[in-house]
């Protein structure tokens, strides 16, 4: 299939043949008509070889050589589209799977030619998404189209001209999400329903992602990466550019919120199914129950819980997405997911041997319980084991850090390095048994601190191999652990002698040392179980969102400008009321508490008891604060303005 190989080579944009094919003139209409004639004759005769060749020709023509600009060309396009659909919808006994695959590739290659409008493409995608489960041809076409769209979307930047073409609308995304949720639930259910051999075969196929799941992953990564990595144009600092970047960020956040809401809703349904299957397996009497429970975690990673949720949780912790709108919208779903994941992780944990050992008590336990105080027994009865009980928390520092020179060391070689492990009370050094230097003054000095000015702990040098000095400093290179107080240690090594001609490499090997914060070398944990890790991640995100909700809206620039005014003792003691139209105005009814004639900063001031009661009714166009008579007298004294004289009738 030379044409097929040509098509595969042309798919790569980095090869010269792609540029060559892209510069060719469009094919004339009568040539495509002749191709359709050959296809029709081959379909009548049932010649699968010619049909397959013509399908590959369609792929190349649609991709590089055809442009349906005239009415005649559009008629031929409609004719070729009908031929392709006849092959796609043909019964399974009349068409082989290879030809069906080539038909799907041809339709996908000519998607923009066969369906030039956005509405037509959306109708096609809606058809394959809703009817794909009932027809194998439509299902395969759906997979091919979504796979191609996912690949194009990964290489596309948000806001570009092709972004709307590769990123489908919300209705189609909803259909895709429903398919992904259904696939995930079916996959989890198989852990309970399939036979033992089929379950082993199922484990060997995961975590392969379906085309619908791959497309959702591409959309999610496309939106999240552009939100987190978006950068303004350094060459354009105009107001229009900044406004455009702000609008782009807002549009991204809106799209992410919509997608995240749908994904979390789908994960809620999948987790509910996971909890049901886990409970059913625990209560069943299947012979390979333990293997199925262990494999259930691996199967779960192949669903949307493993492919979509961890990336979403990590990205939502980014400052660009830690907003009040996000927290307010996603908080209820996060709480529900935390409950489901922690409960399911606890169910799986009850089947772990570690958990059983922790719950079992030694022979002396009853005697100890009998000696406990009543309050202690009450506390012990209330304590319930959680999903973290008995788990070994990953400690990457347990593996320690290795510090070493080059091997062998060379003339005039100098080495200095500092190791710092935060929170460690002391450090333990274990040296390699091959440590050696030519002479005892070619030595390593260890300091308990961040520099060579810190306290010296020990120094080592020389070798016992019969070369150079034929001796070592002190008791020689340590074979046991060396303890250094503190959380920092500095190594300083210097090769002062020149290498002699008869000194082998093993006598100038240098040194290698592993620094740990624990005295015993612990085995490094491979990580937490998937559901436990998921529950912790959801809990952290939920706590972060709670903090945002608690803090409320961010302080505006007007509030920052008016900080001094808002701290005013006078305004803080005013009673404010909200009118019917929503405007905030000061209350006209003062507090009945007394107020001193002078206001002191360190004293609470209250209103006097003889304050004038305002008249009933609306006598003022603008709301104003009524000050007590004592303050008014002081203000008149300071300002030098006397109280106005009124006629007795006005008084």
N, C-alpha and C positions, 0 to 999 in steps of 0.2 A: 504493500500500500504506500507507494511513493508520495501520492497526494496527501495521504494522512500524515506522513512524516513532515511534509512541507507545512501542513497546517499547524502541527505541534511546534515546529521551529519558528513559525511566524508569530506564535503566541507570545514569544519572548521579545520584549522591547529592546533588549541589549544586543541582539544579534544583527549583523548587517542585512540579513535577508528581510527583516521586518521593515527596515527603512526602504529597501528596494521595492517590496510589495506595496508599501504605502504610497510610493510615488507613481505607481502605474495608473493609466487612464481607466475610468470606469468601463465596465463591460457594456456592450450594446444590447439593446432589448431583444433583438432576434436571436442572439447567442443564448441568452437565458431561456428564451422560448424553446430553442432546440434542446436544451438540457431538460426542460420539463417534458418534451415529447419523448425523450429517451427514458425518463423515469416512468411515464405512463405505460410505455410498451413493456418495460421490465416488470412493472407491477402486474400487468395482464398475464405475462408469461411466467411469473413467479421466479424470476432470475434474481436470487438474493445477492449474488456477487455484484451485478451491475447496480442493483439498488443501493448497496452499501457504498460503492464507489461514487455514485451520484450524490448521495447524502454528504459525503466528505467534500465533494465539489461545491455543494450548497454552502457548507461552512466557510470555505475560502472565499467564495463569491460574495456572500453577505458581509463578510468581515472587511474585505479590501476593495472589491471591484464593482460595487453596485450602488447607485444612488437613485431612488425612486422619485425623480423630480417631474417627469411628464406623466400624462394620463395613461399612455400605453405601458409605461414601466409599472405604474401602480396596478394595472390589470394583470400583468405577468406576476407581480408579487402576490396578488390575491390567489392566482392559480397555483403558484408554488406553495403557498400556505395551505391551501386545501389538500394538495398532495401529501404534505407533511402530516396534516391532521388525520388523513385517511390511514396512513401507516401507524400513527401513534395510537389511534383508537381501534385498530384491528384486533380481533380475538387473539389470545395467547397462542392458540394452536396454529395460527396462520403467519405469525411473525416471531422471529427468534429474539432473544434478549440483546444480542449484539446490534441488530438493526434498530431495535427500540432505543438503545443508548445513543446511536448515531443520529436518530431523529431528534432526540432531546437536545443534543449538542448543536444540531442545525438550527432548531428553533431558538435556542439561547443565543447563538451567534448572530442571528438576524432579528433579535427581539425588537430593536428600534426601527427596523425596516418593515417587518411584518406587522408591527403595531406602532405606528408613528406617533400617536397621541398618548398623553399621560393617562387619560381615561381608559383607553383601550388596554394599556399595560396593566392598569389596576384591575380591570375586569378579568383579564387573563389570570393574574395572580390570585384574585379572589376565587376563581374557579378551581385552580389547582390546589389552593389551600383548603377549600371546603369539601371538594370531591376527591381529593387525592387518596384518601383512605379506602375509597370504593373502587378505584381504578389504578392498576399498576403503572400504566403509561403516564397518567397525570401525576402520580406519586413520584415517578422518576424524573419527570419534567420539573416538578417543584424542587426536587433536590438539586438538579443541575443549575436552575436559575438562581436559587438562593446561595449556592456555593459561589457562583460567579459574582453575584452582588456583594457577598461578604469579602471576597478578595479585592474587588474594586474599592470598597468602602475603607478597607484597612490602609490603602495608599492615598486616600483622599483627605483633604483638609476641610474642616468645618467652614461653611460659608462660601465655598467655591461654587462654580457654575454647575458641576455635576453632583453636588451634595444632595440636592432634592431628588435627583434621579436614582441614586444608589440607596438613599435612606427612605424607606417606605412610610406611608402615612400611618396614623394611629390605628385606624380600623384594621389594616393589614397586619400591623404589629400585634394587635390583639388576637387575631386568628393564629399567628405564628406562636404566640405565647401559650394559647390553649393547646396547640399541638405539642409543645415542649412539656407542658404540665402533664398531659396525658401520657406522653412517652416516659416521663420520669416515674409516674405512678405505676405504669405497666412494668417497667424494669424492676422496681422495688417489689412489686407483687410476685414476680417470678421467683424471688428468693424463697417464697413459701410454697408455690404451686408446682414448679417444675421438678422433674426427677433428679436423682443424685448425679447422674452423668450429664444431664443437661445443665445442671447448676455449675459443674466444673467447666463446661464449655462456655457458659455465660461469663464466668470469671475471666476466662482467657480473652474475651472480646472487649472488655471494658479497660480503660475509660474512653473509648472512641465516642466522639460527639456526632450527633445527627446533623443534617444540613440546616434544619430549623434552629437548632441550638447554636450552631456555628454562626449563623447570621445574627442571632441575638447577642452573642458574644462580641461580634464585630461592631454592632451598633452601640453596645454599652462601652466598649473600649474606645470607639471613635468619639463619643460624647465626653467621656470622663477624661481621656488624655488631652483633648483640646481645651477642656475647662481648667485642668491643672497646669498644663504647659503653655497656655496662651500668653503671648507676650506682645506688648504694643510695638508699633513700628518706631524704631529709634530715629529714623530719618524724617519722620513726620510728627511734629509735636503740636500741630494745629488743634483747635477746639473741635473741628469736625472729625479729625482722626480719633481723638480721645472719646468723643461721643459715640463714634462707630464701634470702638472697642467695648465701651460700656454696654451698648445695645447687644453686641454679640455675646458678651458674658451673660447678660440677662436672658437672652434666648436660649443659650446653652443650659443655664440653670433650670429654666422652665421645662426644657426637653428632658433633662435628667430627672427632675421631680416626677414627671409623668411616667417615664420608664421605670424608675425605682419603685414607684407605687405599684405598678403592674407586676414587677418581678417579686416584690415582697409578698404580694397577694398570692402569686403562684407558688412561692416557696412555702407559704402557710399551708396550702392544700397538700403539697408534697410531704411536708413534715407530719401532717396529720395522718396521711397514709403510712408513712414510715413508722409512726408510733403504733398504729394498728397492727402492722405486719410484725413488728418486734414483739408486741404482747402475744400475738398468736403463736409465734415461734417458741417463745418461752413456755407457754402453756401446752405446747404440742408434745407428742411422744415420738417425733421423728428420730431415726437412728443417728443421723448426721446433724443434729440440732446445733451442736457447738460450732461445727464448721460453717453452717449457714449463718449463724450469728456473727462469726468472725468475718465472713465474706460480705455480710450486709454493709459494713462500713466501706469496703472497696466498691460495692455496687452504688452506694450513695454518692461517692465521689464522681461517678459517671453521669449523674443527673444534674439538673440545674442548680442543686445545692452545692455541688463541687465546682461547676464551671462558671457560674454567674455570681453567686452570693458572696464568696470571699473577696473577689475583686471589688464588688460594690461596697462592701463594708469598709475595706481599706481606703477606698477613694473618698467615701463620705467623711472620713476623719480629716481630710485636707481643709485648710482654712478657707479656701474659696467656696467650699460647700457647707461650712459650719454656719448656717444662717438660721434665723428665727423661722422663716417660712418652711424650710426643710424640716426643722425640728417639730414644728406644729403639725405638719402633714404626716410625717413618718412615725411619730412616737407611738401611736396605738398599735401599729403593725409590728414595730420592734419589740414591744412588750410581749405580744403574743408569740413571736418567734423565739424569744428568750425562754418562755415557758415550755414550748414544745421541744426545743433542743435540749434544755437541761433535764426535762423529764425523760426523754428518750435516751440521753446519755446515761442517766441513772439506771434505767432499765437494763441497758447493756452492761453497766458496771456491776449489777447484781449477779451476773453470770461469770464474772472474772474471778479466778482463783485468789488473787490478791485481796479482793473485797471480802471473800469468804473467810480468809485467814484473819483479817482484821476484826470481823464480827465474832469469830470464835474466840473463846477465852480459855486460858490454861486451867489446869486442875485446881490451882489455888484461887482462881477468880471468885468462886462463891464465898470463900472465907473472907476475902478482901472486901467483897461487897457487904458482907455482914458487919464489918467493922466500920463502914462509912457512916458519916453523920446523916441525919435525915435530909438536911438541905442539899448535901452532895448527891444523895440518891435521887432527889427531886430534879436536880440539874441534869443528872445522867439520863433520867427517863425522858426529859424533854429534848435532848440532843439527838438529832437525826443525821445519818450519814448523807452527804451530798455527792454530786457526780464527780467531785474532785478527790473524794476519799480514796486513799491508797495509790493515787497516781504519783508518778515521779515527775516533778516539774522539770522541764528541760533547763539544764544549766550549761550554757556554752562555755563558761569559764572553768568548768570542771576538767575539761581537756587540757587546760593550761596553755601557756605560750612557750614556744621553743625559741631559744636564743643560741646562735651558733656562729662560729667563724667560717671562713672558707676552709676547705680540706684538700690538700694540706696547706698550712699557712706559708706565706712567702716572706722574703727578706723585707725588713722595715714595715711589716704589716701592723696596722693599728685598728683597733675595734672598740667601739663604745656604744652601749645601748641601755636604755632605761625601760623597765617594765612597771606599769602601774595598774593595779586591779582595785577599782573603787570599792570601799566597804570592807576590805579584808583586814583582819586584825594582825595577821602575820602571813608570810609567804614561805613556801616550802620549795627548795631547789633540789632537783635530782639530776646528777651529771651522768653523761654517757661513759661507759667503761672504756672507751677508746681515747679518752682525753689524754693529751701528751704535748710537750713542747721540747725543743732541742736542749735548752739549758734551763736551770731553775730560775734564772733571772728573766727568762721569757715567760712572764707570769700573767695570771689573771687576778685582778683585785675586785672584790665585791664590796659595795657600799650600801648601807641601809638608808637610802634616800634618793632624791632626784638628781644628784650630781656627785662628782668626785670629792666635793668638799664635805659630804656627809660622813657619818660615822663608818669607819672601816670595819667590815665583818670578818673577812678572811682573805687569804691570797694563796693561789695554787700555781705550780709550775714544775717543769722538768719531766723526766720519764724514768722508768725502771727497765727499759729494753736494752740497756748496755750501750747507748749512743749519747753523744754530747756530754752532759754533766754526769750521766749514769746515776743520778740521784734526783730526789724531789724535795720540794719545800715541805717542811714539817712532816706530817703523816701521809702526804701525797694527795692525789686527787680523790675526793670523797666518794665512797661507795654507798653511804647512807644519805638520808635526807639532811639538808642544811636548812635550818630555820632562821628566817630573817624577820625581826619585828617590824611591823608597819605594813603599809600597802604599796610601797615603792621600793625597788631595788635597782641598782645601777651596776653594769658590768663594764670593766675597762681592761682590755688585753693589749699587750704590746710585744712585738717580736723584735728584740734588741740585737740578737746575734745574727750573723750571716750563716747560711746553710753550708754545712761541710759536705764534701763530695761523697762520703760514705754513709751519710745519714738517710735512711729510707723514709718514705712518706708516713709510715705508721708512727715514727718517732716525732713527726712534726704535724700531727693530725689536727692540732688546735683543740677546741672544746665545743661541746654542745650541752645545753642545760634546759630543762623544762621547768617552768615556774607555775606553781599552782597555789590556789588559796586554801585547799584542803590538804590535810596530811596524807590521807589515803587517796590513791588515784582511782576516782570513780569512773564507772563506765558512762560515756556520754549518751544521754537519752536521745532516742531517735525522734522525739517529738510527742506531743499529746495526741490522743485519739481524735479523729476528725470531728466527731460531733461535740466533744469537749472543747476543742479549739474553736469550733463554730459558736458554741454557747458563750465562751469567754469573749470572743470578738463582738458578738451581738450585745453582750452586757456592757462592754466598754463603750460601744457606740451609743447605747441607750443612756448611759450615765452622762456622756458628753452632750447629748441632745437635751437631757434634763437640766444640765447646767445652763445651756443656752436659754431654755424656757424660763428658768429661774431668774436669770439676769435681765431678761426682757429686751426691748429694743435698744439699739445703740444710742449713745448720747449724741444729739445733733449739734451742729455748729452754733445754732442759736442758744441752746442750753449752755454750751461752754462759754459763750460770750456773756450770758446773764448769770454766771455762777455767783458773783458778788451780790447781785440783786436777789437771787433766790435764797441766799444765806441771810438775808435781812431779818432781824428779829421782829420787825414790825409786820412784814408780809407773811412771815411764818405763823403769826398769831391771828391772821385774818381768817374768817370763815368764808369759804367759797361755795357757791352753788351753781348748778348748771341749769340754764333756762331751757325753755321748751324747744328753742331752735338750735340747741347744742352749744351756744356761746357761753363760756365760763365768765362769770361776773361775781364780784364780792357780795356776800350776804349783807342785807341791810339790817338784820337783827343781830346786835352785838351779844357777846358773852356776858352773862350776869356776874361774873367774878370781878372783884375789885382790882383796880390798877393804881399803882403809886404815881405820884406826880412826876417823878423822875424815872427814867429808864436806865437801868444798870445792866451791863453786858453779862455779868455773872449771876444775875437773878432772873427768875421767871416773872414776867410781867402779866398781869391780868387786867380785865376791864373793871372800871368802877361801877358801883351799884347805882349811882345817880345819873347814869348815861341817859340822854334824851331818847325816848322811843320814837322811831320814825313814823311819820303819818301813814295812814292806810291809803293805798292807791298809788298810781304812777304819777308822781309829781316831778320827776327828773327825766330828762332825755337821756342822760348818760349815767351809768351806775358809778357811785363814788363811795369811798370809805369814810364813815363818820368817826372822827377822832373824839376821844373823851375830853370834857372841859378842862381837866388839868393839863393835858398836853397842849390844847389850844392856848391856854394862858401863857405857858412857857414859850410857845412859838411866837406869840405877840410880843413878849418881852424881848426875845432875841432879835426879832425883825424890826422892832421899834414901831410897829403899826398898832394903833389902838383899835379897840373893838368899835365897829360902826354903830352910830346912834340911830335907833329906829323910833318911829312914832309909837305911842302907846297902843294904837290900834293894831300895828303890825306885830308887836310883842304878844 
